[in-house]
Amino acid sequence: MAGALIAFACRESFKLEGAYKGFLTFIAKTKLINLYIKKYGAELAFGQRMFIDWESGHRLIEEYLNRKGDKL
């Protein structure tokens, strides 16, 4: 599931020190840009480069990684 992978990367970025703590940047395939915006709260920086800010990252972590009742 892509959402869980993105949420995991966001969670790892919160562990980093420095100014970019909690941010995730990536280059998206053109056809997926709108999906990343709508489903994951990503924002378009320029061209195909996108980012997820700390607020959207926190929401994804809660939604995909901190679910109650999930069995692993």
C-alpha positions in Angstrom: 0.0 0.0 0.0 1.5 3.3 -1.1 -0.1 5.3 1.7 1.6 3.2 4.4 5.0 3.6 2.6 4.6 7.4 2.3 3.5 7.6 5.9 6.5 5.6 7.0 8.8 7.9 5.1 7.1 10.9 6.8 7.5 9.3 10.2 11.2 8.8 9.5 11.6 12.4 8.4 10.3 13.5 11.9 13.3 11.7 13.4 15.8 13.9 11.5 17.4 17.0 13.0 17.4 20.3 11.2 15.1 22.7 9.3 13.4 20.0 7.1 12.2 17.9 10.0 8.8 16.4 9.1 9.0 17.2 5.4 9.1 14.7 2.5 10.1 15.6 -1.0 9.9 13.4 -4.1 9.6 13.4 -7.9 6.3 12.1 -9.1 5.3 10.6 -12.4 3.2 13.1 -14.3 0.1 10.9 -14.3 0.2 10.5 -10.5 0.5 14.2 -9.5 -3.2 14.7 -9.0 -3.5 11.5 -7.0 -0.7 12.6 -4.6 -2.4 15.9 -4.1 -5.9 14.6 -3.5 -5.1 11.4 -1.6 -2.0 12.2 0.4 -2.0 16.0 0.7 1.1 16.6 -1.3 1.9 19.9 -2.9 3.5 20.7 -6.2 6.7 22.6 -5.8 7.8 22.9 -9.5 7.8 20.6 -12.5 7.2 17.1 -11.1 8.9 17.8 -7.7 6.4 17.5 -4.9 6.5 17.7 -1.1 4.5 16.7 1.9 4.6 19.2 4.7 4.7 18.2 8.4 1.0 18.7 8.9 0.0 16.4 6.0 2.7 14.0 7.1 1.3 13.8 10.6 -2.1 13.1 9.2 -0.8 10.3 7.1 1.0 8.7 10.0 -2.2 8.7 12.0 -4.2 7.4 9.2 -1.9 4.6 7.9 0.4 3.7 10.8 -1.5 4.4 14.0 -4.7 2.6 13.2 -6.5 0.9 16.1 -7.4 -2.7 15.6 -5.0 -3.4 12.7 -3.5 -6.8 12.9 0.1 -7.2 11.7 
